[in-house]
Structures are given as C-alpha cells and as structure tokens.
C-alpha cells in the first residue's frame, strides 16, 4: 500500500550518484545526435525519454566510486552500457514484434522495423566508440565479450522457444545473455577503471552476475504470478518461452500432462483455459516456489560477494539493491 | 567474350595473398562457431559459403603487407572487416526485405528476420572481440568510427529514399556509409598495424575511400545500364532509391518531367513504361555519362594516392584493382 511512497535502493543510488548520472545523460544526448540522420535521435529520444530505471549505468558508477574512482571514464562507461542496453531493446522489439515497451508504443510500430534495426546498429557502434575512448584494453575485452554473450543468448532464446527439451543449463545461459552479462560487465569494468585489486574486480563481477540472474528469474516468475505494475500474466506461455517455471513443470510431467505441454508449447496450439491449466501444472510441481528460492539464493550470493569490496554507503546501497530486486517475490 | 577467362586483379591478389587468406578463412570459421547456439554458424556458413569476393579482407592484407608487415594481426583485422561486412549484409536483408543475395535465397527467407538481426549482432560483437585482440587503440578507434559511419549511412539512405530533394552531398555520405567507410578502414588499419608512416597511412585511407566510392558509383550506374552478370536493371528505380543518376536527372527536370519524378519516386506510384521514360529523362540530362566520368575520377584519385605508398607487386595489384572496378563502364 505504501509501495508508491517507499524510497527504494534505486532512488538512493540515483541521489548519491546524481552528479555523474547527469554526466551520463549529457553524454548520451551528445552522442546520439547524428548530423546526417535526424531519424536517429528521434528514435532514441523516444526510448531513452521513456524513463528507464538506469540501473545499468548506476551499477558502473557505484562500482567505480565505491572503489574510490574520481575521474570521468566511468561516466563514459556508464553511457556505453546504456547504449548497448538500448540497442538490444531496439533489436528485441523487432525480434519479439512487440507493440509496447514501458507502456509506450515501441519504436518499430512508430517508425518501422528498418529504423529499429539500423538505429540499434548505430547505438552499438556509438557504444564501441565510447568504450574505445577509455583507452583501457581490459575494459574493451570485457565489454566486447559481453556483447557476444548477449547476442548468443538472444539467438539461443530464439532456438529454445517451443523446445520442451530445454535444460536448466540452457535457461541460465539465456538469462546471462539477456540480463546478467551486461550487469556483470557494468560492475566489473567500474572496478577496473578505478584500478581496484583483482579480488575486488572478481567480486564485483560475481555481484553483477548474481544480481542479473536474480533480476531475470524474478521477471520470469512474475510472468506467472502477476504483480502490481501491469506486466501481463502469461505472456511467456503465449510466446512459448521456456522459462524456469515451465522447464521444471515439464520435467515432472507425464502422460496427459506431458501431452498438454507438447501441444501448447511444442506445437503452439493453445486454447481458452490452457493458461489456467498450465498454472495448475506448475503449482503441482511446486515450480514457482522452487524458482523463488533460487532467485533468493542468487540475491544472497550477490550480497555476499560485496563483502569482499571496500565498505561504505555505495556498497550498502548495492547490497540493498540485491534484496530489492527479489523483494516483490519474498 | 573472353571475360570468363580473363585473370582479374582480384584473382592476382587472391593468389599473392593465398596464405594469409587461408588464415582469414580459418579465423572466420573458428569464430563463428557458437557452442550454445548452433543456429549461428548455420546462418553465417550460408552467407560466407556463398563465395563473396573477399575484397575487403584482401584490402587489409595487401595494405599491411605492402608496408612490410609479417605478423598475424592483419589476419585478425581482415577477419574483423569481413565479419562487419557480413553483419551489415544480414541486417540489410531485413531492411530491404530481400529475397536473393549472390544468386541464393537470403538468410531472412531461409530462416527468419529474427535470426538475421540477432546473428548480425553476434557477428558485430565477434568483430569487436577480434579487433580488441590486436591491442591497438588507433585501429580500434578507426574501426569503431567506421561502424558508426556505416550505420549512419544506412539510416540516411532509408530517410533519403523517395526524397526528391536529396543532394549530391547526401548521396556521397550514403555511399561512404554503404561501401567506402569499410574499404578505407580496411586499408588504413592495414597500414597502421604494419607501423607505416602517417603519410602512407593517410594515402592508404584515401585509396580505400576512393576505391569504395568508385565501386558504389559503378554499381549505381549499372542499375540503369544493365550488365552481363545478371543484376536487374531498374531495381533502384522500383525501390525509389535516390542514386546519383536520378539525383542529376531530377536536378535538371521541369514541368511534366518533374511531375513524373514526383509521382514515381516521391509518391511511388509507378506504371508500365515508367522505367523506360525514367531512363530517357536520365539520358536527356547526360546523367549516366557524367556519373561515369565521376566514377573514373574517383578511381584515378585512388590510384594516384598509391604513389605515396611503398612500391612493389601488391601496390601494382591495388592500382590495377582501381581500374578494374570501373572497367565495366569504361
């Protein structure tokens, strides 16, 4: 009930990082300008103006600053990470043929698939230009690896959709590609740019990775539970996405139940009432409860990794963020 | 008539660079493997197996070797350049909704738009990983700038299509994005990796840029003239692309003729016989002849730049290549 008024760890991070976040916003606006192609800022302004939570840039800034960094490279890195994220959103909209994103029509509906593909490419290129400006090859290595993991995860998700044999290991690779690879690159490169010790850099990587996995697991769980922010229950079922709740329900299914999954997910023939039955089968396997426990476990792992990082307010806020992303399912 | 038997400068380059080109092929095959997503090599093998001319990797290898390079970084760079090129082809097919490429069905018809977008992203990411491995920040700077110019040019082409007010300056920017930016990045980075003097590196840039512009102008000219390798005359007219012949014809058009262009290109209402009339209007302005002269001028500029580079067989072959790309319109 007081959800609306609660000050979240994201709010506190945004306040603590207000100045560099301003710099990130300026960098993004300056770099998405295209002298030659005014369509580009039109498309990106639409996306970036839609008010994302800026969680990724905050991860970079918090990681570098909790390690004592005071320069400007982390602002460039944070903008890089947000550009990569925005580019993947643009391409996702083409791939998912989505009509809505953050409650507004997606760019591919307002303009067309062509613009979404090409402007996404432009943002990727801009991201690489920005990261090259940091002049740090270790950072470039991590971010280019993250970009490959993201693309690989997306392709894997495409081929795994409707495949009942999808394993939990495959799910984890998809989740790393969708979310955790960029989270961990954001925190790890923040530590590197600050010149942190290897042990701290490794801990920051583990934190970002675990946070991203917990974040995505909660998202996949809420697709089955519904929540108060308007996400549509059952989207993943309709799109035949093999998320963890379905993987676990299918793993325990026999006879008629297995035939049900083969028809609705494998063949995509869905009828009225199927979503209800799917949920019942998932509950019968205790799948939501077990995924919930796993998500909490990842959040714990992330918080625990932070104990190997320099103490302070920013570290505390990141630890609280770890709890916050799983709070909705606690 | 003896066209089929003629040994081209491309053939001679391929023979002179046989060993490093083998290395490029191996690098490409090794890097497009994806442990997690077998769809990826499926899609790229289809494209790369289609037997492109490998002109871009040869440009990098020839540039580095004529400057005396003997290491392995140019092989990585050449593979990088081919990956970027292949990624843009995949995304172009989605944008153009093409059904054929190099005489074979395009990837987006064989699989789907989704795979074309995501596998293209994967190749971009792989390209960045490879270039990071060269450890040369100047190379990274040039290639990330080229990637931005390419994406910007594509967006510009999209917005310029059907716009009768498109200027020759805009056309040149589109051509640089489509072709010349990657050609010049290929030659320039070849020189840099070889440790060539700034003057030589600059000359290699001018050569690649001029070669790319001549190459694309010839392509746009042949769309109006037809040639013997099966390119369809009139594709650009049907797609309402403002290439140089149309820009020049429109610039000199008045009254009925202007109305014709406004209807066919501006509004896209095309009827039987329109292609014939378009060609007549282009001829009336001498537009094909003037574009032909410009293309030859760019080829000359490219050849001339090479005189500032170290002499030898490879330099001679690159000079011949400059003539070769405009030979079909001589």
Interface residues (C-beta under 8 A of the other chain):
Chain A: X34 X36 X37 X38 X39 X40 X88 X91 X94 X95 X113 X114 X115 X117 X118 X119 X121 X122 X124 X125 X126 X128 X129 X132 X135 X137 X140 X141 X144 X145 X147 X148 X150 X151 X152 X153 X154 X155 X156 X158 X159 X170 X173
Chain B: X34 X36 X37 X38 X39 X40 X88 X91 X94 X95 X113 X114 X115 X117 X118 X119 X121 X122 X124 X125 X126 X128 X129 X132 X135 X137 X140 X141 X144 X145 X147 X148 X150 X151 X152 X153 X154 X155 X156 X158 X159 X170 X173
